[in-house]
């Protein structure tokens, strides 16, 4: 294999490393936030959070992936494309801000809680800053520079998380309401987005601005293509956020319609929302791979390299399934102890365990979306997400009145399964990446998951009945961490021993490890 074949994995590894840190930060701030504000305060924050997730998907995934693909395919007109994308991102941001800010009272009422107006208005300000950062990320990625994207994500999330924790601590200590505290915490996201945008702009002026032709023209065909592709990609990247958004509108309302007290329904929503950071953490690798495969797949399609297209599709999907499945099974096994470790009690553990099944399906969706977009089937990928939203809405109405919180989790699993299955069928039709020989690999994969689960459950039995007889939060932490390490070790042993990945696949991915040795030197060169 030549070095070109490895470029996609260099970018994926770098973005994965950054995204893992970002997701860890995302989990870290939610734990003390829920501990400080309780399940009701967490409910308030999570009701408005999907709007942040929409903005983040645009800034981290949709717009950058769309723009990077266009830069690769429009090499002779990049000045016109860049100028068009600047104005498109600006217009999109202003329009989104105005729409969300002035409809906030109506959105809050549709959610069944008029007091949510303030948090929603605060998060609307984010849309003034984040689209421009999305433009800069897309430009850098289009020219093959994943480093600035990764660093900007770290800067944004570090400042965001710090702002959320400091502001929420101050507002709680001063006795402000949960709604005021939630609004203050959400403003940390606005500050983080602003800081990230300024960072990216600094390097734009140091580098790209010097070669950019300011006399370039705005081309509306570029704008239309960019918006269309961004919508397709953002919809696919927003699968989890859209599931949360449906729950924001329906979870409390369906419960109240079934006769539950409004306050109790909001508490249950706060408990159910504990699962969101776990889902995000479990799908981080697939989300990062999706960022890198779009331009690579587009290049291979343009060169009509069928064998390499099949190789990229097969390996990308395999990674998402192998590691998404491990994350799902592992979290299900330790859910009760993990729930106590993170959120003080085991409330909702069964619902959260069911919800974690969707990790494997969301991992597939993230990966196949990037592949389908590179192949020119982005519209189909977006439609499958709309299908998932429809299934989720129907599932909430059907299952929540019957089995409660578990019903909301089940509807998410069914919705993501529907989208993942549809995308896999389409990808197979477009690339023929699945071979008959893969049946043996599938069997070994299932054996690996079972072996890991049995090992973890055996350790849990020993830990709870022999080593840690006292039922405390500290003991739950020790059990959760040790179980995770044991499960990971067992799973990787199976992967290697059963040869789930071929030598060529290992070489393709891990050849890029040398990238990290060069990363520091490259960043040093960028310093003014």
C-alpha positions in Angstrom: 0.0 0.0 0.0 1.2 3.5 -0.7 1.1 6.4 1.7 -2.0 7.9 0.0 -4.0 5.1 1.2 -3.2 5.9 4.8 -4.1 9.6 4.6 -7.7 9.0 5.5 -6.7 7.2 8.7 -4.2 9.8 9.7 -7.0 12.3 9.6 -9.3 9.9 11.4 -6.9 9.1 14.1 -6.1 12.8 14.8 -9.8 13.7 14.9 -10.6 10.7 17.0 -7.9 11.7 19.5 -9.4 15.2 19.7 -13.0 14.0 19.8 -12.3 11.5 22.6 -11.0 14.3 24.7 -13.9 16.5 23.7 -16.4 13.8 24.6 -14.7 13.1 27.9 -15.0 16.8 28.7 -18.7 16.6 27.7 -19.2 13.7 30.2 -17.1 15.4 32.9 -19.2 18.6 33.0 -22.5 16.8 33.0 -21.6 14.8 36.1 -21.0 17.7 38.5 -23.8 19.7 36.8 -26.3 17.0 37.5 -24.9 16.5 41.0 -25.2 20.3 41.7 -28.6 20.9 40.2 -30.3 17.5 40.6 -32.4 15.7 38.0 -34.7 18.7 37.6 -31.9 21.1 36.8 -30.5 18.5 34.4 -33.9 18.3 32.7 -33.8 22.1 32.2 -30.3 22.0 30.6 -31.1 19.0 28.4 -34.3 20.5 27.1 -32.3 23.2 25.4 -29.2 21.1 24.7 -30.5 19.7 21.4 -30.2 23.2 19.9 -26.6 23.3 20.9 -26.1 19.8 19.4 -27.6 21.1 16.1 -25.2 24.0 16.0 -22.3 21.8 17.0 -23.2 19.3 14.2 -23.1 22.1 11.7 -19.8 23.4 13.0 -18.0 20.1 13.5 -19.5 17.9 10.8 -22.1 19.0 8.3 -20.7 22.3 6.9 -17.0 21.3 7.2 -17.6 17.9 5.5 -19.7 19.6 2.7 -17.2 22.3 2.1 -14.1 20.0 2.2 -15.7 17.8 -0.4 -16.4 20.7 -2.7 -12.9 22.1 -2.3 -11.5 18.7 -3.4 -13.8 18.6 -6.5 -13.6 22.3 -7.5 -9.8 22.8 -7.4 -9.9 25.5 -10.1 -12.5 27.7 -8.5 -11.6 27.6 -4.9 -11.5 31.4 -4.5 -15.1 31.7 -5.7 -16.1 28.8 -3.5 -14.4 30.2 -0.4 -16.0 33.6 -0.8 -19.4 32.0 -1.4 -19.1 29.8 1.7 -18.2 32.8 3.9 -21.3 34.6 3.0 -23.4 31.5 3.1 -22.2 30.7 6.6 -22.9 34.3 7.8 -26.4 34.3 6.3 -27.2 30.9 7.8 -26.0 32.0 11.3 -28.0 35.2 11.3 -31.2 33.5 10.0 -30.9 30.7 12.6 -30.4 33.1 15.4 -33.4 35.3 14.5 -35.6 32.2 14.0 -34.7 30.5 17.3 -34.7 33.7 19.4 -38.1 35.0 18.4 -39.8 31.6 18.4 -38.4 30.7 21.8 -41.7 31.4 23.7 -43.6 29.1 21.3 -41.0 26.3 21.5 -41.0 26.4 25.3 -44.8 26.2 25.3 -44.7 23.2 22.8 -42.3 21.5 25.2 -44.9 21.9 28.0 -42.8 24.4 30.1 -43.0 28.1 29.5 -40.0 28.7 31.7 -37.7 27.2 29.1 -37.9 30.4 27.1 -34.8 32.0 28.7 -32.5 29.0 28.2 -33.6 28.7 24.5 -33.0 32.3 23.9 -29.5 32.1 25.3 -28.5 29.1 23.2 -29.8 30.9 20.1 -26.9 33.4 20.3 -24.6 30.5 19.6 -25.8 30.5 16.0 -24.2 33.9 15.4 -20.7 32.5 15.9 -20.6 28.8 15.2 -21.3 28.8 11.4 -18.2 31.0 10.7 -16.1 28.5 12.6 -17.7 25.8 10.5 -16.5 27.6 7.3 -12.9 27.8 8.6 -12.9 24.1 9.6 -14.2 23.0 6.3 -11.6 25.0 4.4 -8.7 23.6 6.4 -10.1 20.0 6.1 -10.6 20.5 2.3 -6.9 21.2 2.0 -6.0 18.2 4.1 -5.3 20.0 7.4 -7.0 18.2 10.2 -4.8 19.6 12.9 -6.4 23.0 13.3 -9.8 21.4 13.3 -8.8 19.1 16.2 -7.1 21.9 18.2 -10.1 24.3 17.7 -12.4 21.6 19.0 -10.3 21.2 22.1 -10.2 25.0 22.7 -13.9 25.4 22.2 -14.9 22.5 24.5 -12.3 23.3 27.2 -13.6 26.9 27.5 -17.2 25.7 27.1 -17.0 23.1 29.9 -15.1 25.6 32.2 -17.8 28.2 31.6 -20.6 25.8 32.3 -19.1 24.5 35.5 -18.1 27.9 36.9 -21.3 29.7 36.0 -23.5 26.9 37.2 -21.6 26.7 40.5 -22.0 30.4 41.0 -25.7 30.5 40.2 -26.5 27.5 42.4 -24.5 28.9 45.3 -26.4 32.2 45.0 -29.8 30.4 45.0 -30.9 31.1 41.4 -33.6 29.0 39.9 -32.9 25.9 37.8 -34.0 27.8 34.7 -31.7 30.7 35.4 -28.8 28.3 36.2 -29.5 26.4 33.0 -29.4 29.6 30.9 -26.1 30.7 32.5 -24.6 27.3 31.9 -25.7 27.4 28.3 -23.9 30.7 27.8 -20.7 28.8 28.4 -21.3 27.2 25.0 -21.5 30.6 23.4 -18.2 31.7 24.9 -16.5 28.6 23.8 -17.7 28.9 20.2 -16.5 32.5 20.1 -13.1 31.6 21.3 -12.8 28.7 18.8 -13.8 31.0 16.0 -11.2 33.6 16.9 -8.5 30.9 17.1 -9.3 29.7 13.6 -9.5 33.2 12.2 -6.0 34.0 13.5 -4.5 31.1 11.5 -6.6 32.1 8.5 -5.0 35.5 8.5 -1.6 34.0 8.9 -2.0 31.5 6.1 -4.9 31.2 3.7 -5.8 34.9 3.6 -2.5 35.7 1.9 -3.3 33.5 -1.1 -7.0 34.2 -1.2 -8.2 36.5 -4.0 -10.6 39.0 -2.5 -12.0 39.8 -6.0 -13.6 36.4 -6.2 -17.3 36.3 -6.9 -20.2 34.8 -5.0 -21.7 32.0 -7.0 -25.3 31.0 -6.0 -24.9 27.6 -7.4 -22.1 26.9 -5.0 -24.2 28.3 -2.1 -27.2 26.1 -3.1 -24.9 23.0 -3.3 -23.2 23.8 0.0 -26.5 24.3 1.8 -28.0 21.2 0.4 -25.0 19.0 1.2 -24.7 20.5 4.6 -28.3 19.8 5.4 -27.9 16.2 4.3 -24.7 15.7 6.3 -26.0 17.6 9.4 -29.2 15.6 9.5 -27.1 12.4 9.5 -24.7 13.7 12.1 -27.7 14.9 14.2 -29.2 11.5 14.7 -28.7 11.6 18.4 -29.6 15.2 18.8 -32.8 14.7 16.8 -33.7 11.8 19.1 -33.2 14.1 22.0 -35.2 16.8 20.4 -38.2 14.5 19.9 -37.9 13.6 23.6 -37.8 17.3 24.5 -41.1 17.8 22.9 -42.8 14.5 23.7 -41.4 12.8 26.8 -43.0 15.2 29.3 -46.1 15.9 27.3 -46.9 12.2 26.7 -46.4 11.4 30.4 -48.6 14.3 31.4 -51.2 13.2 28.9 -51.2 9.8 30.5 -52.0 11.3 33.8 -48.6 11.9 35.5 -47.9 15.1 37.4 -45.9 17.6 35.4 -43.1 18.0 37.9 -42.6 14.2 38.3 -42.5 13.8 34.5 -39.8 16.5 34.3 -37.7 14.6 37.0 -38.0 11.4 34.9 -36.9 13.3 31.8 -33.8 14.4 33.8 -33.1 10.8 34.8 -33.5 9.6 31.2 -31.1 12.3 29.9 -28.3 10.7 31.9 -27.9 8.4 28.9 -26.9 11.1 26.4 -23.3 11.6 27.4 -22.9 7.8 27.4 -24.2 7.5 23.8 -21.9 10.3 22.7 -18.9 8.7 24.2 -19.7 5.3 22.8 -19.9 6.7 19.2 -16.9 9.0 19.2 -14.7 6.8 17.0 -17.4 6.4 14.3 -18.2 10.1 14.3 -14.5 11.0 13.8 -14.0 8.5 11.0 -17.0 10.0 9.2 -15.3 13.4 9.2 -12.3 12.0 7.3 -13.8 9.6 4.8 -15.9 12.1 2.8 -13.0 13.8 0.9 -11.1 10.5 0.6 -14.1 8.6 -0.8 -14.9 11.5 -3.2 -11.3 11.3 -4.5 -11.5 7.5 -5.0 -14.8 7.9 -6.8 -13.4 10.5 -9.1 -10.5 8.2 -9.9 -12.8 5.2 -10.3 -10.7 3.1 -8.0 -13.3 0.3 -7.3 -11.1 -1.9 -5.2 -10.0 0.9 -2.9 -13.6 2.1 -2.6 -14.6 -1.3 -1.4 -11.6 -1.5 1.0 -12.4 1.9 2.5 -16.1 1.1 2.9 -15.5 -2.4 4.4 -12.9 -1.2 6.9 -14.8 1.9 8.0 -18.0 -0.1 8.6 -16.1 -2.9 10.3 -14.4 -0.4 12.8 -17.8 1.2 13.6 -19.4 -2.1 14.3 -16.5 -3.7 16.2 -16.0 -0.8 18.5 -19.6 0.4 18.6 -20.7 -3.1 19.6 -18.1 -3.3 22.3 -19.1 0.1 23.8 -22.8 -0.9 23.8 -22.3 -4.3 25.5 -19.7 -3.0 27.9 -22.0 -0.1 29.1 -25.0 -2.4 29.4 -23.0 -4.8 31.7 -21.9 -2.1 34.1 -24.8 0.3 33.8 -26.0 0.1 37.4 -22.6 0.8 38.9 -21.8 3.4 36.3 -25.1 5.1 37.0 -24.3 5.3 40.7 -20.7 6.4 40.1 -21.7 9.2 37.8 -25.2 10.3 39.1 -25.3 9.2 42.7 -28.1 6.5 42.3 -29.2 3.8 40.0 -32.5 5.4 38.9 -33.3 4.6 35.3 -30.6 2.0 34.9 -32.7 -0.4 32.9 -33.9 2.3 30.5 -30.3 3.6 30.1 -29.1 0.0 29.4 -31.7 -0.3 26.7 -30.7 3.0 25.3 -27.1 1.9 25.0 -28.1 -0.7 22.4 -28.5 2.2 20.0 -24.7 3.0 20.2 -23.9 0.3 17.6 -26.6 1.6 15.2 -25.6 5.2 15.6 -21.9 4.2 15.0 -23.0 2.6 11.7 -25.0 5.6 10.8 -22.2 8.0 11.3 -19.8 6.0 9.3 -22.1 5.0 6.4 -23.2 8.6 6.1 -19.7 9.8 5.4 -19.2 6.9 2.9 -22.5 7.5 1.1 -21.8 11.2 0.9 -18.5 10.6 -0.7 -20.2 8.3 -3.1 -22.8 11.0 -4.0 -25.7 9.5 -2.1 -26.0 12.1 0.7 -29.6 12.7 0.0 -30.5 9.0 0.7 -28.5 9.2 4.0 -30.5 12.3 5.1 -33.8 10.7 4.3 -33.0 7.7 6.4 -32.5 10.0 9.4 -35.9 11.5 8.7 -37.2 8.0 8.7 -35.6 7.5 12.1 -37.3 10.6 13.5 -40.6 9.3 12.3 -40.1 6.0 14.0 -38.9 7.7 17.1 -42.1 9.9 17.3 -44.4 7.0 16.7 -42.5 4.9 19.2 -42.7 7.5 21.9 -46.5 7.8 21.5 -46.9 4.0 21.6 -44.3 2.8 24.1 -44.1 5.5 26.8 -47.7 5.1 28.0 -47.2 1.3 28.2 -43.7 0.8 29.6 -42.6 4.4 30.6 -39.0 5.5 30.4 -38.0 2.2 28.9 -40.4 2.9 26.1 -38.6 6.1 25.2 -35.3 4.1 25.1 -36.8 1.4 23.0 -38.2 3.9 20.5 -34.6 5.3 20.1 -33.2 1.8 19.5 -35.8 1.0 16.9 -35.4 4.4 15.2 -31.6 4.1 14.9 -31.8 0.5 13.8 -34.1 1.5 10.9 -31.8 4.2 9.7 -28.6 2.0 10.0 -30.2 -0.9 8.2 -31.3 1.3 5.3 -27.9 2.9 5.0 -26.1 -0.4 5.0 -28.3 -1.8 2.3 -27.7 1.3 0.2 -23.9 1.1 0.7 -23.8 -2.5 -0.2 -25.8 -1.7 -3.4 -23.4 1.1 -4.3 -20.0 -0.6 -3.5 -20.5 -4.4 -3.0 -18.2 -4.1 -0.1 -19.6 -7.2 1.8 -18.2 -10.6 0.8 -19.4 -14.0 1.7 -16.2 -14.6 3.5 -17.3 -12.0 6.1 -19.7 -14.5 7.7 -16.9 -16.1 9.6 -15.7 -12.7 10.8 -19.2 -11.9 12.0 -19.3 -15.1 14.0 -15.9 -14.3 15.6 -17.2 -10.8 16.4 -20.2 -12.1 18.2 -18.0 -14.6 20.1 -15.7 -11.7 21.2 -18.7 -9.7 22.5 -20.0 -12.7 24.4 -16.5 -13.5 25.8 -16.1 -9.9 27.0 -19.6 -9.8 28.5 -19.2 -13.1 30.4 -15.8 -12.0 31.7 -17.2 -8.6 32.9 -20.2 -10.2 34.5 -18.1 -12.7 36.3 -15.9 -10.0 37.6 -18.9 -8.0 38.8 -20.2 -11.0 40.7 -16.8 -11.4 42.5 -16.5 -7.7 43.1 -19.9 -7.3 44.6 -20.0 -10.5 46.6 -16.4 -10.9 47.8 -14.4 -7.7 47.4 -16.8 -4.7 47.9 -19.5 -5.8 50.2 -20.5 -2.2 51.1 -22.8 -0.5 48.6 -21.2 2.9 48.3 -20.6 5.3 45.4 -16.8 4.9 45.8 -17.1 1.1 45.5 -19.3 1.6 42.4 -16.5 3.8 40.9 -13.9 1.0 41.5 -16.2 -1.6 40.1 -17.0 0.4 37.0 -13.4 1.3 36.2 -12.0 -2.2 36.8 -14.8 -3.8 34.8 -14.1 -1.4 31.9 -10.4 -2.3 31.9 -11.0 -6.0 32.2 -13.7 -5.9 29.4 -11.4 -3.9 27.1 -8.5 -6.3 27.7 -10.6 -9.4 27.0 -12.1 -7.9 23.9 -8.8 -6.9 22.4 -7.4 -10.3 23.1 -10.3 -11.8 21.1 -9.8 -9.3 18.3 -6.2 -10.3 17.9 -6.5 -14.0 18.5 -9.6 -14.5 16.2 -8.1 -12.1 13.6 -11.2 -10.1 13.1 -9.0 -7.5 11.3 -6.7 -8.7 8.5 -3.0 -7.7 8.5 -3.8 -5.3 5.6 -6.5 -3.6 7.7 -4.2 -3.2 10.7 -1.5 -1.8 8.4 -3.9 0.7 6.9 -5.0 2.1 10.2 -1.9 1.9 12.4 0.6 3.1 9.8 -0.6 6.5 10.8 0.7 6.3 14.3 3.8 8.1 13.1 1.5 11.1 12.6 1.5 11.9 16.3 5.3 12.1 16.4 5.1 14.8 13.7 2.2 16.7 15.1 4.1 18.8 17.7 6.7 19.8 15.1 4.0 20.9 12.6 2.1 22.9 15.3 5.4 24.6 16.3 5.9 25.7 12.7 2.5 27.4 12.7 3.5 29.6 15.7 3.9 33.3 14.7 
